[in-house]
Amino acid sequence: MAEDADGRRLQFGNVGFSGGLYCKYADETEVRFDDCGCVFCLIHDRPVMVTEARFGGVVAQPIVSVPALQNRYRRNVNLTHLVDS
């Protein structure tokens, strides 16, 4: 369901048992974005922020303003084209 601004499907997961978030395109085998702080992408054409959940896993939260959240996390990956990364 998660996509970048060009409509390419995304997959997320944890880097390892100690945490970390990775992001990759569903049609590629290699991880494109390793150890991200958060990823801004789209679900049903609405902007969301994907982060690592507190005890593992991945969480997507709807957002109203990408620029307001961009400075909150290190290693941001913005795939929405809503603002410049």
N, C-alpha and C positions, 0 to 999 in steps of 0.2 A: 504494500500500500504506500510506503514512503517512496517519494520520487524527487529527483532534482528538478530544476526549472525547465529542463529540456524533455522531461517525461521519462527519464531512465530510472528504473526501479533500483532501490537501495536495500542492502542488508546490513544489519548491525549485530554486534556481539561483544563479549568481553575478551580482552587481550589475554588474560590468564586468571588463575585462581585469586591472585592478589588484587585484581581489578583492572581498570583501564577499559576504554571504549574504542572499538574499531568500526570502520564503515567501509563498505565495498559496493561496487555495482553488481547487481544480481547476475548479469550476463558475463561477468569476468571472474576468473579464479583468484587473481591476486588481490590482496587487501590494498586499497588505494589510499586510505587515510588511517594510519596506525596511531593508536594512543591519542585520540582526540579528547579535548575538554568537553566540547559539545558540537553537535551538528545541527545547523539550521537547514530544514528541507521542507517539503510539502507533503501533506496527506489530504487527499480529496481537494487539491488546489488551495489548501489553507496552510499558512506557515506554522510550523511546529519546531520545537527545540527538543532534540533527542540527546539524552544524557545517560550516564551510568546510574543505575538504581543504587540505593544505599547499601544493600547486602548482595549485590550482583544483579545481573540482568540489565535490561534496557528500558527506559521510560521515555515516552513522547508526550510533550505538553504543548497545548495550543498557546500561541503567543500573539500579542497585539502589535508589538513594536520590536523589530529585530535590532535596530541601533541601540535601544535602551538596554538590551541584554548582552550585546556583543562584548562589552568590557568586563562582564562578570566572570567569564571563564577564560582560561588560557587555552591556547591551541584550538581556536574556533575554526570550524569548517562551514562556510556559508554556501549552500547549493541552491539558494532561492533566487538569486539575482535581484533581490529586493533592495539591497544596499551593497556597496563595495566591501569586500573582505579586507 
